[in-house]
């Protein structure tokens, strides 16, 4: 793996995807010269193609993870992600199969929402705060404090800062 790209994984839940957009914009603002790819569920591909500030959208059939008879269908996805050579991955899910998928990609730095028993799948532990809103959690996960009002195309705080 020699790439410098970033992979963001957000497969399902349209509302959660929409709440992840400020974090994705922040990630793009902070990494303007790095490739950022989004692994997204096939049901969200059309929405992501017009709203996600990323370089590539990688659709994946979410059914692979929920239908036990189809688990082996994940192997080509893992192979593709390993071949791309990402240096960092952000997992915007708490689902154990997605934690294992992230681990299987071989990406050196994996930042994800953790649980103690499967925390080993992330190289950067990320403690969950069950009191915070998902949008705040996603922003904190990518390194944005959430204190500033994020305006696409602008990285400094605005007058409306909290």
Secondary structure, 3 states (H helix, E strand, C coil): CCCCEEEEEECCCHHHHHHHHHHHHHHHHHCCCCCEEEEEEHHHHHHHHHHCCCCEEEEECCHHHHCHHHHHHHHHHHHHHHHHCEEEEEECCCCHHHHHHHHHCCCCEEEEECCHHHHHHCCEEECCCCCCCHHHHHHHHCCCCCCCCCECCECCCCCCCC
